Amino acid sequence: MKYSILIQWSEEDKTYIAGLPQWGKYAQTHGESYEEALKNAKEVLEDLVYAYEEMGKPLPQLQNLQTI
């Protein structure tokens, strides 16, 4: 899968937030470490792909995101 995962430190939450931009603003997870946030994001991504395929819903189009 070639979807983007954006991981940022949240000072407010004191944790790393991992978002899946192509899947919408609510496709997020978190982790106490960068590695944990990445692992959790991969699991969420796998679950989203599975759910979309089960429902016969098209997967979001792959997009190149510009760097910030």
ABEGO torsion letter per residue (X at the ends): XABBBBBBBBAAAGBBBBBBAAAEAABBBBBABAAAAAAAAAAAAAAAAAAAAAAGBBBBBBBBBBBX
